[in-house]
Amino acid sequence: MGIQGLLQFIKDAAEPTHVKKYKGQVVAVDTYCWLHKGAYTCAEKLARGEPTDLYVTFCMKLVDMLLSFGIKPILVFDGCTLPSKKEVEKARREKRQANLLKGKQLLQEGRLSEARECFGRSVNVTHAMAHKVIKAARARGVDCIVAPYEADAQLAYLNKTGMVQAIITEDSDLLAFGCKKVFLKIDKFGNGLEIDQARLGNCKQLGNVFTEEKFRYMCILSGCDYLPSIYGIGLAKACKLLKLANNPDIIKIIKKMGQYLKMNITVPEEYTQGFTRANNTFLYQLVFDPVNRKLVPLNAYGDDIDPETLIYAGRHFGDDTAFEIALGNIDIDTMEQIDNYNPDTAQPVQQRSCGWNDRHTNHVNSIWSRDYKLGPTADTVPHKMHLLEKPTTRGMEKIVSVKGLKLQGKDLLAKRPRS
C-alpha cells in the first residue's frame, strides 16, 4: 500500500509506546516489513545469488524479543498478487530489476557504495525466503499464516475479529482497512508508535472525518495502490472535501469535487468506477479464516453486493487450496507444493528443560488448533521461553534449628577486640 503522508497527517493519534504494553496479548506481525529490512542487510549477497539466511536471523530476533515480553505473535505473510494490483506489482518488479542491473554494472566499475544502494533498492522478497522464516518460527511454536492475497487485509481481519489485539507493521495504511490498533516503527528493544483508531478524533485536521467509512474514503481519494488520485488532490484536499459535503452518496460528492473545492477539476467516469472498485477492495478483499478454515471476505457482503462482480478483490480458488497456501505449503508464485505441514498431525514443538523449577505450559493457544479460543489468554507464549526466567527458591523457605550443633566457624564471626 502507499498512501503518501498518512502517518504525518494523523500524527496527533500516535503515541510513543513500548511493546510490553501487550504482555499476555496476541499481536499480528506484518512480516514482509521485517523481511524487507532483513533482506536489506544482505542485499549484496542476494543480488549475487549467494546463499544467506541473515534475513531469517533478523526476523527471529524480533520474534524472540516479543516472546521475551510475554506476547504471542502471529506472523502474517503476503500471498498471491491481487488482480487489481497486477499493474502496480509489474511496475515495481521492473523497477527492482532495473536497480539490480544498474547495481551489477556499478560493481564492475568498482563503485561499491553506489552499487550497494542499488542492490538495496533491488531486493525482492520471494516466497522461498518467506518459507524459511515460517519454518524457523514454527520451530519456536510461533503461528504463521500466509494470506490468500494481501497481508494488509488478512491482518485487518485478525484484528477486527478479535483474534489479535494489535498489529505490528511499518504501514499506517492498514487503518484504511479498519484496523483498530497498529504499532509502527518498532525497534529491536520494543519501542515504537501506537495508533489507536479510537484516538483519530484527536486529529483536529480530520474534524468529522474520523469515522471508519469517511477515513477510508479520504485515503482512496488521496491516492492508493488501487486508484491514483486526481491531480492536485492529496490527504488535505480529500479531507476538506469530506468535511464540506453532507451528501451521503460519495459518488455524487466526487462528481462535484471541483465545485466543493473551488478547483478546475473534471472527474471522468473511469475515476468514479475506479473509486467504487477501490472501496470494494478495501471492504471485501478475500482473506482466510483460520478457525473455520475458509476463504471469506474481510467484511460480510452487503445486500447490494454481488460477489461474482468482485474478481478484482480476489478470485475464490477454493477453501482447500487456500488452507494449503495459509500453512505455507504452496509456493504462491508457481502454485506448486513445497511443504506438507499439517497442524492436525504435527508433533508438538520439542521444548528444552528449563531446570529443576521449570513451569510447564501444556497448551499454546494456536490459531490452527481445533481447541482454539478467541482472544488473549494467560497462556500466550510457548513454554520454552521460560528459559528467560532464572531459577528461584522464593516460596520454598524452611526453618532449620541449629540448636546443639557445634559450628566451627562460630568463633570467626565474633568481633575482634580493638587493639
Protein Blocks (a to p, Z undefined) as FASTA:
>chain_A
ZZehklmmmmmmpccddfklmgoiacdddfklmmmmmmmmmmmmmmnopacfklmmmmmm
mmmmmmmnopacdddddddddfklmmmmmmmmmmmmmmmmmmmmmmmnopaklmmmmmmm
mpccdfklmmmmmmmmmmnopacdddfklfklmmmmmmmnopagbdcdfbfklmmnopab
dcehiafkopacdddfklmmmmmklmmmlbfklmmmmmmmnopakbccdehiafklmmmm
mmmpmcfblklmmmmmmmmnopacdddfklmmmmmmmmmmmmmoccddfklopacdfbac
dfkbcfklmmmnopaebjklmmmmmnopacfklopafbfcdfkloccdddddebjklccd
fbdcdfkbmkbcedjdfblbcfklmmmpccdfehiaccddfehiacfklmmmpccddZZ
